[in-house]
Amino acid sequence: MPEIADHLNDSPGLDKLLKHNILKDISLDLSGLGIVFLSMTYPDGKLYFISDFSGDRRVTELVAKFPGIVDSYDKTLTIDDMIIRISPVIHDFEIIGYLIAGMKKEVSDNVETLFHMGNLLLKIVNFYISSTYKMNLTSSIHTLVVEDTYEELQRQNDLLKKSEKQYQELVKSLDEEVRKKAEEIKDANTQLMHQDKMASIGQLAAGVAHEINNPVGFVKSNLSTMNEYCAEFTKLIKGYRQFIHDFYATSISKDQNKALENEFEEIKQMEQTIDPDYLMEDSMDLIKESIEGTERIKKIVSDLKDFAHPGEDTPTHANINECIDSTLNIIWNELKYKVTLVKEYGNLPMLYCYPRQLNQVFMNICINAAHAIEKKGEIKIITKAYENHQEILISDTGSGISEEHISRIFDPFFTTKDVGKGTGLGLNLSYNIVKKHMGDIRVESRLNKGTTFIIKLPYENHL
Amino acid sequence: MAELQTSEKKLTVKIVYYGPALSGKTTNLMQLHDIILPRKRGELMTLETSGDRTLFFDLLPLMGKTSEGYKIKIKLFTVPGQVAHDATRKAVLSRTDGVVFVADSQLTQSVNNSISFENLEKNAGRVGIDFDTLPLVVQYNKRDLKDIIDEKEVRGLWKQTHIPVQFSTAIHGQGVKETFVSVLKEVYRNLNQKLNMESGLKITEDEFLSVANM
């Protein structure tokens, strides 16, 4: 801060402290009072200001040669008919100049007048000088303070701006964090919902299974018994027929028993209409099919129970081909009218996994495949074993997935089905399950050609 | 920083009276103005607000002459004590050769005293003054009032610092000159080291202190 220190330390000169126009202004009034000569010089005698109304050039000339006629003391001199008063102007203990005032000597009183006027003039000049000095000092300090304050404010403003920017970025990143967390929560919620749903289904299935198993049990049992009975009836009927045939063949006189003959004719007619051979055969077939049906019911119920079994899920060794078959069994109803099923199963070793969960994956994909097929189509399932993993490919000849959708099919709640028809959760869940098994799931698809899902499941899955 | 003009045989020294608001800085200068011989001092320039509070600074110029004809000009400044005027205090403090810290002895003012002293240290640093070597005198003013800090306690507080402590009632003129002489001594010692006053410039301590003569 050199400027302020300079101002406070150094001694400014006449130029800074006493402007010409002030002196000029004073000199006009002074001339009216008889002070016809007013001048100021620098300390070295060089002229600073001069105002001469005397009409007499002599004083001016003398003053111009000033150094010869002055010393530090206040002096009154007579030069021709002029008396002049020379006073040093002191500021800050230094003589910064000399003030020279002159009057015509005509009146003897003028000496005294000049003396008092000179004093007054000096007072005015000193007053003005100290005023100007004060103002200069305060202006410079004011400027410095304002600049200093402004700089400081700028600096703080910059800091505030920086801080605000940091906050904004924090807000942005927080926003991002919140968004991410919200999605995580949504995902978790989705999973919970699904688990809940599966638990409900599981409970329902368990309940239904229990209710169905009972009647299915005794239906099957009864059918088996009926089977035996039918066999017996068949034996008996066959025996009766033989007897009638033999009896008729040994020709008892027709005349002897017309009534019997009529009865026989009636029975022969009945045989034709009823066709017992056919009934006997068909009865066996029907019973056989019915028994198969009850077995199917049992299997479906069992698969359903397995599929949605609530409670703890523990990993176990499973054969993927069997899992797929089990799943197909459950959903066959959705598939059978539209779909031609082609299976190319490889020889798969056991895989340590959560078979129920993988079944969910197969089910989701196969049902999607079936829905993608409008009238008739094919679903092909290929399984292969590799050195480090197993691969399952499920292809359909359905409508395919468009390019704009294909990147989103694993997103939760993404569905192209109408409202109420699809939850959009199936593939997301499938994705998560495959990932849980450290596996990979990809899709390849062409619109109107079909879709293939490729699932890779490694043996090393840290389950 | 004292300004030395060897060609003109002039040495200009600056001393600042610092302290919290209304502790008596301006009063000190007013008293010095009255005490010191008129030919050795200039007019006391005060800039105050309508409430008699120092606005920018007060300035009292003093001058002494040595037997060798050296002119010693001492400029005494005060700073405004109010907290908001910090930038002004910094500006006035710049290039000072010595400081008189005027503290208000009233117990209610002890926190303000501390704040102001810390402010002095901070601003000294900001204008490049080494606070540890700065010639400094502490004046506990307003000893005429009630509920003031005990003299013994004051000396205890400042003993470790080796900073001279003075007691005063500036409004009655008591202790003002002693404080001034004390800071002059500190300034002389410091300048003597830097400028070789005694042997080089042939300015003795007594001659330096004669600036304060009544």
Interface residues (C-beta under 8 A of the other chain):
Chain A: M1 I4 A5 L8 N9 D10 D92 F93 S130 Y133 K134 L137 T138 I141 H142 L144 V145 D148 T149 E152
Chain B: M1 E3 T12 K14 G42 E43 M45 L47 L55 F56 F57 L59 P61 M63 K71 K73 K75 F77 A87 T88 K90 A91 V92 S94 R95 V127
